Amino acid sequence: MDIDELLAFTSQRIIAIRKDSGLSQQALAERAGLSVDSVGKLERGEQPVSMKTLNKLCQALGIPLPAFFGAGRSISQDDELG
């Protein structure tokens, strides 16, 4: 996976999990202690997410970090990038 694929994966996962949780960018930012601008940049794939920030996001979303990467679910071909 190259950096562009990684950015696309993380941005898509943040958006999907946030929307599944019924949160706005503003609400997620507040829960995670981040700025709305930062959440927007992460969702647009304009900046890579650090592990520290990803952990904050996962805590704010109420999911364990491994779940962000799909741990605990089977991955179909539709889920794979590229």
C-alpha positions in Angstrom: 0.0 0.0 0.0 1.5 3.3 -1.0 1.0 6.6 0.8 -1.9 7.7 -1.4 -3.7 4.5 -0.8 -3.1 4.8 2.9 -4.5 8.4 3.0 -7.5 7.3 1.0 -8.1 4.3 3.3 -7.8 6.3 6.5 -9.9 9.2 5.3 -12.7 6.9 4.0 -12.7 4.9 7.3 -12.9 8.1 9.4 -15.8 9.4 7.4 -17.6 6.0 7.4 -17.2 5.4 11.2 -18.1 9.0 12.0 -21.3 8.9 9.9 -22.2 5.4 11.3 -21.9 7.0 14.8 -24.2 9.8 13.8 -21.6 12.5 14.5 -20.8 15.7 12.7 -17.3 16.7 12.1 -17.8 19.3 14.8 -19.0 16.7 17.3 -16.1 14.3 16.5 -13.6 17.1 16.8 -14.9 18.2 20.2 -15.0 14.6 21.5 -11.4 14.0 20.3 -10.0 17.3 21.4 -9.1 18.3 17.8 -10.0 21.2 15.7 -12.8 20.9 13.1 -10.2 22.0 10.5 -8.0 19.0 11.5 -10.9 16.5 11.2 -11.8 18.0 7.8 -8.2 17.7 6.6 -8.0 14.1 7.8 -11.3 13.2 6.1 -10.2 14.9 2.8 -6.9 13.0 2.9 -4.9 16.2 3.0 -2.8 15.1 5.9 -1.7 11.7 7.3 -3.1 10.7 10.7 -0.6 10.1 13.5 -1.2 7.1 15.8 -1.8 9.5 18.6 -4.5 11.3 16.7 -6.0 8.1 15.4 -6.2 6.8 19.0 -8.0 10.0 20.0 -10.4 9.6 17.1 -11.1 5.9 18.0 -11.7 6.8 21.6 -14.1 9.6 20.6 -15.9 7.2 18.3 -16.1 4.5 21.0 -14.2 1.9 19.0 -11.0 0.0 19.8 -8.0 1.0 17.6 -7.8 -2.4 15.8 -11.5 -2.1 14.8 -10.5 1.0 12.8 -8.4 -1.3 10.5 -11.2 -3.8 10.3 -9.9 -6.3 12.8 -12.6 -8.7 13.8 -14.4 -8.7 10.4 -13.8 -10.5 7.2 -12.6 -8.5 4.3 -14.2 -9.0 1.0 -12.8 -7.9 -2.4 -15.1 -4.9 -2.3 -13.4 -3.6 0.8 -9.9 -3.8 -0.7 -8.3 -0.7 -2.2 -6.7 -0.7 -5.6 
